[in-house]
Amino acid sequence: MQTETVTFRQAQIQDVPLVLSFIRELAEYEKLLDQVVATEEGLRYWLFEKRSAEVLFLLEDGQEVGFALFFHNFSTFLGRAGLYLEDLYVRPAYRGKGCGKALIQKLAQIAVRRGCGRMDWWCLDWNKPSIGFYRSLGAVPMDEWTTYRLEGETLQELGKDPANSPE
């Protein structure tokens, strides 16, 4: 990969179909396509109206070949924001050329420029190529932490407002 052919750009509202396409490609790679319920309307709302996350594209020769979706989290111990990488994906034909590293480096630059104290992300345990790649960058797994999640009906039930519940 020649660095002069690589550029980055922030997603714009007209890129919503492309963002969804990248999400679906990533989900297919992770064997989780059946779990994608994201819609263009939802992405438009959460990314561009609510500004809850950002999308960065990596372009080679002007063509989008990778993307990263990220947002800010907060570390109470550091007392400042961090950058959380939700998804990073590089199309298969561009893997092994430095595109993933370029995306991570660009995100690190954004995090440093914004004064973030750290970058975090998850990686599926079976994804050995990505684990090796992340370790080569100096990233360390947080083995002593277990991720928990509330979603779907469980989240809805727990999140019910008692004031609106029938007595």
Phi, psi and chi 1 to 4 in degrees:
 res  aa     phi    psi   chi1   chi2   chi3   chi4
   1 MET       -  126.6 -179.3  175.8   79.0      -
   2 GLN   -91.8  128.4  -60.4  172.6    2.8      -
   3 THR   -61.9  -27.3   54.5      -      -      -
   4 GLU   -73.1  -16.9   62.9  -90.8    7.9      -
   5 THR   -91.5   -7.0   64.7      -      -      -
   6 VAL  -100.1  130.2  172.8      -      -      -
   7 THR  -135.0  169.4   55.8      -      -      -
   8 PHE  -129.8  152.2  -60.2   92.0      -      -
   9 ARG  -153.4  146.6   71.3  174.4 -176.1   85.4
  10 GLN   -75.3  141.6  -69.6  -73.8  126.5      -
  11 ALA   -65.7  144.9      -      -      -      -
  12 GLN  -113.6  166.5  -56.8  -62.1  -45.8      -
  13 ILE   -56.0  -33.9 -163.2  163.2      -      -
  14 GLN   -71.1   -9.2   64.0  -90.7   20.4      -
  15 ASP   -88.6    1.0  -66.6  -45.3      -      -
  16 VAL   -52.9  -45.2  166.0      -      -      -
  17 PRO   -60.6  -37.0  -24.5   34.7      -      -
  18 LEU   -67.8  -41.2 -178.6   59.4      -      -
  19 VAL   -59.0  -47.7  171.8      -      -      -
  20 LEU   -62.7  -37.1 -174.0   54.3      -      -
  21 SER   -62.0  -44.7  173.9      -      -      -
  22 PHE   -63.8  -40.3  -90.3  105.1      -      -
  23 ILE   -60.3  -44.0  -70.0  168.7      -      -
  24 ARG   -67.2  -39.5  -72.7 -175.3  174.0  136.8
  25 GLU   -62.4  -43.6  -73.7  179.9   46.1      -
  26 LEU   -61.8  -46.4  170.1   63.8      -      -
  27 ALA   -61.7  -38.3      -      -      -      -
  28 GLU   -64.5  -43.3 -173.1  170.5   -0.6      -
  29 TYR   -59.9  -40.0  170.9   74.0      -      -
  30 GLU   -83.6    3.7  -67.9  179.6  -21.7      -
  31 LYS    60.2   37.6  -59.0  168.5 -177.2   63.8
  32 LEU  -128.4   19.6  -61.0  169.6      -      -
  33 LEU   -56.9  -33.0 -172.7   56.2      -      -
  34 ASP   -66.3  -13.4   62.1  -40.6      -      -
  35 GLN   -93.6   -7.1  -65.8 -176.6   27.3      -
  36 VAL   -77.7  114.3  175.6      -      -      -
  37 VAL  -117.3    3.7  -64.1      -      -      -
  38 ALA   -59.8  145.1      -      -      -      -
  39 THR  -126.2  161.8   64.1      -      -      -
  40 GLU   -59.8  -41.3  -71.6 -176.6   15.2      -
  41 GLU   -62.6  -44.6  -64.6   76.3   23.1      -
  42 GLY   -63.9  -43.3      -      -      -      -
  43 LEU   -63.9  -42.2  -68.7  172.8      -      -
  44 ARG   -58.2  -45.0 -166.4  172.3  -68.0  109.3
  45 TYR   -65.2  -53.7  176.1   75.3      -      -
  46 TRP   -74.8  -33.5  -71.7  102.6      -      -
  47 LEU   -84.9  -37.3  -65.7  175.7      -      -
  48 PHE  -113.2  -27.1  -62.8  101.2      -      -
  49 GLU   -89.2  -51.4  -69.4  179.3   36.1      -
  50 LYS   -83.4  -19.1  -63.4  -68.4  -85.1 -174.8
  51 ARG    52.4   45.6  -60.9 -160.9  175.3  -82.8
  52 SER   -81.2  -17.9  -64.2      -      -      -
  53 ALA  -154.7  169.0      -      -      -      -
  54 GLU  -129.0  155.1  -60.1  173.6   59.5      -
  55 VAL  -125.9  131.6  173.4      -      -      -
  56 LEU  -115.7  128.8  179.6   69.5      -      -
  57 PHE  -100.1  143.6  -69.7  114.7      -      -
  58 LEU  -104.2  129.2  176.8  134.2      -      -
  59 LEU  -116.9  138.4  -65.1   82.0      -      -
  60 GLU  -118.1  124.3 -171.8  171.8   67.9      -
  61 ASP    52.3   38.7  -64.9  -36.5      -      -
  62 GLY    82.3    0.2      -      -      -      -
  63 GLN  -107.9  131.2  179.7   65.3   41.2      -
  64 GLU   -67.7  119.1  -66.9   84.4   -3.8      -
  65 VAL  -122.3   -7.4  -60.2      -      -      -
  66 GLY  -157.3  161.6      -      -      -      -
  67 PHE  -149.1  157.6   94.6  121.7      -      -
  68 ALA  -135.9  131.2      -      -      -      -
  69 LEU  -110.9  125.8 -170.5  145.5      -      -
  70 PHE  -145.0  164.9   63.1   98.3      -      -
  71 PHE  -156.3  173.0   52.7   87.8      -      -
  72 HIS   -92.2  138.1  -71.0  -78.3      -      -
  73 ASN  -115.3 -169.7   56.0   13.3      -      -
  74 PHE  -142.4  134.8 -166.9   84.9      -      -
  75 SER  -104.1  116.5  167.6      -      -      -
  76 THR   -68.1  -33.3   54.4      -      -      -
  77 PHE   -68.8  -39.5  -74.2   13.9      -      -
  78 LEU   -81.1  -24.0  -65.9  177.2      -      -
  79 GLY    72.4   27.0      -      -      -      -
  80 ARG  -158.6  171.1   60.2 -177.2  172.0  164.9
  81 ALA   -70.5  156.5      -      -      -      -
  82 GLY  -125.1  172.8      -      -      -      -
  83 LEU  -110.1  123.7 -169.6  144.0      -      -
  84 TYR  -107.0  121.6 -175.5   81.2      -      -
  85 LEU   -91.7  107.8  172.6   59.2      -      -
  86 GLU   -77.2  -47.3  176.6   66.5   25.2      -
  87 ASP  -143.5  140.8  -74.5  -37.5      -      -
  88 LEU  -135.3  130.4 -178.1  138.4      -      -
  89 TYR  -147.3  134.5  179.3   75.4      -      -
  90 VAL  -122.7  131.5  173.7      -      -      -
  91 ARG   -59.5  143.6  -69.9 -172.5  164.4  144.1
  92 PRO   -50.6  -40.7  -27.9   34.8      -      -
  93 ALA   -65.0  -15.4      -      -      -      -
  94 TYR  -109.7    2.5  -63.5   90.6      -      -
  95 ARG   -73.7  150.4  -66.8 -177.0 -168.5  149.1
  96 GLY    79.1    6.6      -      -      -      -
  97 LYS  -109.2    0.8  -63.3  178.4  164.8 -170.8
  98 GLY    97.8    3.7      -      -      -      -
  99 CYS   -65.7  -44.8  -68.8      -      -      -
 100 GLY   -61.4  -43.9      -      -      -      -
 101 LYS   -63.1  -40.4 -176.7  175.3 -177.7 -179.6
 102 ALA   -62.2  -40.5      -      -      -      -
 103 LEU   -64.2  -46.8  -95.0  169.7      -      -
 104 ILE   -62.8  -42.2  -67.0  -80.6      -      -
 105 GLN   -61.8  -42.5  -75.9  178.0  -42.6      -
 106 LYS   -63.7  -41.5 -174.1   66.0  170.1 -179.9
 107 LEU   -64.6  -39.4  -69.2  171.3      -      -
 108 ALA   -62.1  -40.1      -      -      -      -
 109 GLN   -62.3  -42.8  -69.2  168.1    3.4      -
 110 ILE   -61.8  -45.6  -69.1  168.8      -      -
 111 ALA   -60.7  -45.4      -      -      -      -
 112 VAL   -64.4  -46.7  168.1      -      -      -
 113 ARG   -60.0  -34.4 -173.8  174.4   64.1 -116.0
 114 ARG   -87.9    0.3  -66.3 -179.2 -178.0 -178.8
 115 GLY    78.4   19.9      -      -      -      -
 116 CYS   -68.8  147.7  -64.5      -      -      -
 117 GLY   -88.0  -16.9      -      -      -      -
 118 ARG  -168.7  169.0   64.6 -176.4 -174.8 -155.8
 119 MET  -122.7  137.9  -82.4  179.2   53.9      -
 120 ASP  -129.5  153.5  -63.4  -59.6      -      -
 121 TRP  -164.7  166.3   62.9   90.6      -      -
 122 TRP  -106.9  158.4  -63.8   -8.1      -      -
 123 CYS  -143.5  135.0 -177.6      -      -      -
 124 LEU   -62.4  137.8  -68.7  166.4      -      -
 125 ASP   -58.7  -31.1  -69.6  -22.4      -      -
 126 TRP   -79.7  -12.9   61.3 -100.8      -      -
 127 ASN   -83.6   69.8 -165.9  -16.7      -      -
 128 LYS   -59.1  -39.7  -58.2  -58.4 -178.3 -158.8
 129 PRO   -59.2  -43.0  -24.2   33.7      -      -
 130 SER   -69.1  -39.9  -67.8      -      -      -
 131 ILE   -59.9  -45.9  -68.5  168.6      -      -
 132 GLY   -61.4  -41.4      -      -      -      -
 133 PHE   -62.3  -48.6  164.9   64.1      -      -
 134 TYR   -62.0  -41.6  -63.6  140.2      -      -
 135 ARG   -64.0  -35.9  -74.4  180.0  175.2  -97.9
 136 SER   -64.2  -23.5   77.4      -      -      -
 137 LEU   -84.9   -8.2  -61.9  174.9      -      -
 138 GLY    99.5    3.4      -      -      -      -
 139 ALA   -71.2  145.7      -      -      -      -
 140 VAL  -120.8  139.8  -65.7      -      -      -
 141 PRO   -73.2  148.9   25.0  -30.4      -      -
 142 MET   -98.8   68.0  -57.3  -62.2  -69.4      -
 143 ASP   -60.8  -26.5  -66.0  -29.3      -      -
 144 GLU   -83.8    3.7   67.9  -84.7   12.8      -
 145 TRP  -112.9  141.9  -65.0   87.7      -      -
 146 THR  -114.7  132.4  -59.5      -      -      -
 147 THR   -83.2  134.6  -58.4      -      -      -
 148 TYR  -118.6  154.1  -70.1   89.2      -      -
 149 ARG  -146.7  139.6  174.7  176.6  -70.0  160.8
 150 LEU  -114.7  132.6  -74.0  169.6      -      -
 151 GLU  -156.1  169.4   66.1 -178.7  -10.4      -
 152 GLY    58.0 -137.8      -      -      -      -
 153 GLU   -62.5  -36.9 -166.4  174.2  -54.1      -
 154 THR   -61.9  -45.2  -54.7      -      -      -
 155 LEU   -63.5  -44.0  174.4   63.4      -      -
 156 GLN   -60.1  -43.8  -65.5  -59.6  -43.7      -
 157 GLU   -65.4  -47.2 -172.8   62.2   32.3      -
 158 LEU   -66.6  -31.8 -172.7   61.5      -      -
 159 GLY   -88.6    5.1      -      -      -      -
 160 LYS   -61.0  138.7  -80.4 -174.9 -179.0  174.3
 161 ASP   -80.6  118.1 -175.8   -9.3      -      -
 162 PRO   -59.7  -26.9  -10.7   15.5      -      -
 163 ALA   -66.9  -25.9      -      -      -      -
 164 ASN   -99.1    2.6  -66.8  -29.5      -      -
 165 SER   -83.8  140.7  -63.5      -      -      -
 166 PRO   -67.9  146.5   19.8  -25.1      -      -
 167 GLU   -92.2      -  -66.1 -171.5   40.9      -
